[in-house]
Amino acid sequence: KSVAANRLRPPPVAMAPSALLLAQIFALFAIVALVQRVLEGHKPWLRSSTRDEPPARTGLSTEQPDGIDALGVRALAAVNNTAAGEGLVEVPRGGHAEVTLVANDTDGEAGRAEVQNVSGAAGRAEVQPATNGTSEEAGRAEVPPRWTPTGGNFVQCAPGCGSRFGAKCPLVVALHGAGDRDGSIMKRLLFGWNNALLFADASYCIVFPVSTYGWNWNLAHRSPDFQLVVNVANQAISAYNIDTSAVYLLGYSNGGCLGYALMCGYIAYPFVAFASVESQPLYTHVRYSKYCCPNPKFHLMAVQGTADTAYPIDRVYSAAFCATQPQVVQKHGKQDNRCSGPSSGSAVFMANTKITAYEDDCQAGGSASLYTVIGGTHNALTNTLWKEVWHYYTAVVPSDLQ
């Protein structure tokens, strides 16, 4: 713009010095009030002259922290609910809570999240939400007794078994058959609806690992499922008070094939005995060669029905399999372990079942027994079978504590 135009602008109105000072004072007070209000919004306890820390919330929370339904959460900010009993936590639905005090389940009452230390860090354990179906109160996690996560799988222990302050406990790792993704079918057939027979006759811990490949176990050479099973067992041993002389493997059908592949090879594993139910061993690959179950250092129980058409008693399933169960029992017991025998007898619990055993004077750290079920089909999972398997475990490879 021209100098002339600037000259035509009216001169600014001059403010008296006293009025300017008054305006500045009012602006300063407004800024101070705004800052104080912001601080009070984030720090409610600043309103108190003592400036104490805010107390932990107790009772039922109605807030919705981080999108979690917190209705029914007791002492969300302080999950050690000492007022209602140490370690009692009602877990928010859709999330998890961490118990900051190691609490051991002493009463076995479902719905109380009294858990053992499973994380390896002193005094910390995670409780999974809503693992037991029904709920009378929204957001309340009903936790079955002694269920805790281990590596994405679940371990369950008998009352008084497996805790740091209780007795040492045997461990069973159970491998499901094809199509049974989470082992629930196998569990129901062995232990009944709602696992009513799970600890009816013995005390132990048990875990049903979940395959990394979905419904079936991957039986390929170098399958990651081999290490997964070993990791689940080792994590359970670390988390619970397990008797390491009594760590057993059970496999049915496709799970039995994986068990053979694991036990017959040379992967480091914690198992002392393996019960195979209606399955067969695959070849073990060592460099550029393949062998039929070359590792002798485990005790083998093979359950075989004479009418099984999936894994027949008299022929191998396919060219990838190296032997039938009668053949591998004879090789493992007589040839590899140089046991005397065989001796023969009848099963204790299973009807129409003949035992052929290579269990005496063995020389290489293992043994083998064949349980031939006359007329038995592939559908072999029953509670009677479980009783026979457990009897084998404790008779052939007794715990150091027995």
C-alpha positions in Angstrom: 0.0 0.0 0.0 1.1 3.6 -0.6 2.5 5.8 2.1 -0.5 8.1 1.5 -2.9 5.3 2.3 -1.1 4.6 5.5 -1.3 8.3 6.4 -5.1 8.2 6.0 -5.6 5.6 8.7 -6.9 7.0 12.0 -4.4 7.0 14.8 -4.7 4.2 17.4 -6.5 5.0 20.6 -4.0 5.2 23.4 -4.8 3.2 26.6 -4.1 4.7 29.9 -1.3 2.9 31.9 -3.6 2.0 34.8 -6.2 0.3 32.5 -3.4 -1.8 30.8 -2.1 -3.0 34.1 -5.5 -4.0 35.3 -6.1 -6.0 32.1 -2.8 -7.9 32.5 -3.7 -8.8 36.1 -7.1 -10.2 35.0 -5.5 -12.3 32.2 -2.9 -13.7 34.7 -5.7 -14.8 37.1 -7.6 -16.5 34.2 -4.5 -18.5 33.1 -3.8 -19.7 36.7 -7.5 -20.8 37.1 -7.3 -22.7 33.8 -4.1 -24.5 34.8 -5.5 -25.4 38.2 -8.7 -26.8 36.6 -6.7 -29.0 34.1 -4.6 -30.4 36.9 -7.6 -31.2 39.1 -9.2 -33.0 36.2 -6.2 -35.4 35.9 -5.2 -35.5 39.6 -8.3 -35.4 41.7 -6.3 -35.8 44.9 -4.8 -32.3 44.3 -8.0 -30.9 45.7 -7.0 -32.2 49.1 -4.6 -30.1 51.1 -2.8 -33.2 52.3 -2.2 -34.4 48.7 -2.5 -38.1 49.7 -2.4 -40.8 47.0 -5.9 -41.9 46.0 -7.0 -45.1 47.8 -7.4 -48.4 45.8 -10.9 -49.1 44.7 -12.8 -51.8 46.5 -16.2 -53.2 46.0 -17.9 -53.5 42.5 -16.6 -51.2 39.8 -19.0 -49.8 37.3 -16.4 -48.1 35.1 -15.4 -49.5 31.7 -11.5 -49.4 31.7 -10.0 -50.1 28.3 -13.2 -51.5 26.9 -13.3 -54.3 29.5 -16.7 -55.1 31.1 -15.7 -54.4 34.7 -19.1 -55.1 36.2 -18.6 -57.7 39.0 -14.8 -57.0 39.3 -13.8 -56.9 42.9 -10.9 -54.6 43.9 -9.9 -54.0 40.3 -7.1 -51.6 41.2 -5.9 -53.8 44.1 -6.4 -57.4 43.0 -5.2 -58.8 46.3 -8.6 -58.8 47.8 -7.6 -59.4 51.4 -11.0 -58.3 52.7 -12.6 -61.4 51.2 -9.6 -63.7 51.4 -6.1 -63.4 50.0 -5.9 -64.1 46.3 -9.7 -64.1 45.6 -10.1 -62.3 42.3 -13.2 -61.8 40.2 -11.8 -61.4 36.7 -13.2 -58.9 34.2 -14.9 -60.6 31.3 -12.9 -60.2 28.1 -9.6 -59.5 29.8 -7.3 -60.9 32.5 -6.2 -60.0 35.9 -2.8 -60.7 37.5 -2.8 -62.0 41.1 0.0 -60.2 42.8 0.1 -62.7 45.7 0.8 -66.4 45.1 -2.4 -68.1 46.1 -3.0 -71.8 46.1 -6.4 -73.4 45.7 -7.2 -75.0 49.0 -10.9 -75.7 48.7 -11.3 -76.7 45.1 -14.4 -74.6 44.8 -15.2 -73.6 41.2 -15.7 -69.9 40.7 -12.8 -68.8 42.9 -9.7 -67.7 41.1 -7.2 -69.1 43.7 -4.3 -70.0 41.5 -0.7 -71.3 41.7 2.3 -69.4 40.4 2.6 -70.4 36.7 4.7 -67.6 35.3 8.0 -68.2 36.9 8.1 -64.7 38.4 7.6 -64.8 42.1 4.1 -63.9 43.2 2.5 -63.4 39.8 0.0 -65.7 38.0 -2.5 -65.1 35.3 -6.2 -66.1 35.6 -8.0 -66.7 32.4 -11.5 -65.2 32.2 -14.8 -67.1 32.2 -13.4 -70.6 31.7 -16.2 -72.4 33.3 -19.3 -71.6 31.3 -22.1 -70.4 33.5 -22.1 -67.2 35.5 -24.7 -65.8 37.9 -23.2 -62.3 37.9 -22.2 -60.4 34.8 -18.4 -60.2 34.3 -17.6 -62.7 37.0 -15.1 -65.4 35.9 -15.9 -68.8 37.1 -12.6 -70.7 37.2 -12.6 -74.5 37.5 -10.4 -75.7 40.4 -6.7 -75.8 39.6 -6.9 -74.8 35.9 -4.1 -72.5 34.8 -2.6 -71.7 31.4 0.8 -73.0 30.3 2.0 -72.1 26.9 -1.5 -71.8 25.5 -2.5 -75.2 26.8 -4.1 -76.1 30.1 -2.9 -78.2 33.1 -5.3 -79.6 35.7 -4.1 -81.2 38.9 -5.9 -83.3 41.5 -6.8 -81.7 44.9 -3.7 -81.4 47.0 -1.4 -82.3 44.1 1.1 -80.2 42.3 1.2 -77.1 44.4 4.4 -75.7 45.8 3.1 -76.5 49.3 1.6 -79.8 48.5 2.8 -83.2 47.4 4.8 -83.9 44.3 2.6 -85.1 41.5 3.0 -87.3 38.4 2.3 -85.6 35.0 0.4 -87.0 32.1 0.6 -85.4 28.6 -2.3 -86.6 26.5 -2.3 -86.3 22.7 -5.7 -86.3 21.0 -6.7 -88.1 17.8 -7.5 -86.6 14.4 -10.4 -84.1 14.3 -10.3 -83.5 18.1 -8.7 -80.0 18.0 -8.6 -79.2 21.7 -8.7 -82.8 23.2 -12.2 -82.3 24.5 -13.5 -85.5 22.8 -10.7 -87.5 24.2 -11.1 -86.0 27.6 -14.8 -86.7 27.7 -14.5 -90.3 26.6 -11.7 -91.0 29.1 -13.2 -89.1 32.1 -17.0 -88.7 31.4 -19.1 -85.6 31.0 -17.8 -82.6 33.1 -14.6 -84.7 33.8 -16.4 -86.4 36.7 -14.0 -89.3 36.7 -10.8 -87.3 36.1 -9.3 -87.9 39.6 -11.6 -90.6 40.8 -8.9 -93.2 41.4 -5.6 -91.3 41.5 -3.8 -88.0 42.0 -1.9 -86.5 39.1 -1.6 -83.5 36.8 -2.8 -83.8 33.2 -2.5 -81.6 30.1 -4.0 -81.9 26.6 -1.7 -80.0 24.2 -3.2 -78.3 21.2 -1.6 -78.8 17.8 -0.1 -75.9 16.0 -1.8 -77.2 12.8 -5.4 -77.3 13.8 -7.4 -80.5 13.9 -4.6 -83.0 13.4 -1.1 -83.4 14.6 1.6 -82.7 11.9 3.6 -85.9 11.5 6.1 -84.6 9.0 9.8 -84.9 9.6 10.9 -81.9 11.7 7.3 -81.0 12.5 7.1 -78.1 15.1 4.5 -80.2 16.9 7.3 -82.4 18.3 8.9 -79.5 20.2 5.4 -78.1 21.1 4.6 -81.2 23.1 8.0 -81.2 24.8 7.6 -77.5 25.6 4.2 -78.0 27.1 5.5 -80.8 29.3 8.6 -78.8 30.5 6.5 -75.7 31.2 4.1 -77.8 33.4 7.1 -79.3 35.2 8.4 -75.8 35.9 5.1 -74.4 37.0 3.9 -77.3 39.2 5.4 -79.5 41.8 5.9 -82.4 39.5 7.7 -85.7 40.2 10.1 -85.8 37.2 10.5 -89.6 37.6 6.8 -89.9 36.7 6.2 -87.9 33.5 4.1 -90.0 31.1 2.9 -89.6 27.5 -0.4 -90.9 26.2 -1.4 -90.8 22.5 -4.5 -92.0 20.7 -4.7 -92.6 16.9 -3.1 -89.6 15.2 -1.8 -88.5 18.6 -0.3 -91.9 19.1 1.6 -91.6 15.8 3.0 -88.3 17.0 4.0 -89.9 20.3 5.9 -92.7 18.5 7.6 -90.1 16.3 8.7 -88.2 19.4 9.7 -91.1 21.6 11.4 -93.2 18.9 13.6 -90.3 17.7 16.3 -88.4 19.6 14.6 -85.2 20.6 15.2 -84.5 24.3 12.0 -85.2 26.2 11.0 -85.6 29.8 8.8 -88.7 29.4 9.7 -92.0 31.0 6.8 -94.1 29.5 4.5 -93.9 26.5 1.1 -95.5 26.1 0.0 -95.8 22.4 -3.6 -96.5 21.7 -4.6 -97.7 18.2 -1.7 -96.2 16.3 1.5 -97.1 14.5 5.1 -95.8 14.4 6.4 -93.9 11.4 10.0 -94.2 10.2 12.5 -92.1 12.1 14.7 -90.1 9.8 18.4 -89.6 10.8 20.3 -87.6 8.2 19.8 -89.5 4.9 18.6 -92.8 6.4 15.4 -94.0 8.1 15.0 -96.4 10.9 12.1 -98.1 12.8 12.0 -96.7 16.3 15.7 -96.7 17.0 15.6 -95.2 20.5 15.3 -97.9 23.2 15.2 -95.7 26.2 11.5 -95.6 27.1 8.8 -97.9 28.4 6.1 -98.7 25.8 2.5 -99.8 26.3 0.8 -100.5 23.0 -3.0 -101.0 23.0 -4.2 -102.7 19.8 -7.7 -103.9 18.8 -8.0 -106.9 16.6 -10.8 -105.3 14.6 -9.3 -101.9 14.2 -9.4 -101.0 10.5 -7.8 -97.6 10.8 -4.4 -98.9 12.1 -4.8 -102.6 11.6 -3.1 -105.2 13.8 -1.6 -107.1 10.8 -0.5 -104.5 8.3 1.0 -101.0 8.3 -1.2 -97.9 7.5 1.0 -96.7 4.6 4.6 -96.8 3.4 5.5 -94.0 5.8 4.9 -96.4 8.7 7.6 -98.9 9.7 5.7 -101.5 11.7 2.5 -102.7 13.2 2.1 -102.4 17.0 2.8 -106.1 17.6 5.9 -105.8 15.5 7.3 -102.7 17.3 6.6 -104.2 20.7 8.6 -107.2 19.8 11.5 -105.1 18.4 11.5 -102.6 21.2 11.3 -105.2 24.0 13.2 -108.2 22.7 15.7 -106.8 20.2 16.4 -103.2 21.4 16.2 -103.6 25.1 17.2 -107.3 25.2 14.4 -108.1 27.7 13.7 -111.7 28.6 10.3 -113.2 27.8 7.8 -112.6 26.6 5.5 -113.2 29.5 1.8 -113.3 29.1 -1.3 -112.5 31.1 -4.6 -110.7 31.2 -5.4 -107.0 31.7 -6.5 -105.9 35.1 -9.4 -103.6 34.0 -10.0 -104.2 30.3 -12.1 -107.2 29.4 -11.0 -109.6 26.6 -7.5 -108.1 26.6 -4.3 -110.2 26.5 -0.9 -108.9 27.6 2.3 -109.9 25.9 5.1 -108.3 27.9 8.9 -107.8 27.6 9.5 -106.2 31.0 12.0 -108.4 32.8 15.9 -108.2 32.8 15.9 -105.4 30.2 19.3 -104.0 29.4 18.9 -100.6 27.6 16.6 -98.5 29.8 13.2 -99.5 28.3 10.6 -102.2 28.0 7.5 -103.0 25.9 4.1 -104.6 26.4 1.3 -105.3 23.9 -2.3 -105.2 25.1 -4.3 -107.0 22.4 -8.0 -106.3 22.7 -10.0 -109.2 21.2 -12.6 -107.7 18.9 -11.5 -104.2 19.8 -12.1 -101.5 17.2 -10.5 -98.1 16.7 -13.0 -96.5 19.1 -11.0 -97.5 22.1 -11.2 -94.5 24.4 -13.1 -95.3 27.7 -12.6 -94.8 31.4 -11.7 -98.5 31.7 -8.9 -97.9 29.2 -7.6 -95.0 31.3 -7.6 -97.1 34.4 -5.5 -99.7 32.6 -3.1 -97.1 31.3 -2.7 -95.6 34.7 -2.1 -99.1 36.2 0.6 -99.7 33.6 2.3 -96.3 34.4 2.5 -96.9 38.1 3.3 -100.6 37.9 6.0 -100.5 35.3 7.5 -97.1 36.0 6.5 -96.3 39.6 7.1 -92.8 40.9 10.1 -92.2 43.1 7.6 -91.2 45.8 5.7 -94.4 45.8 
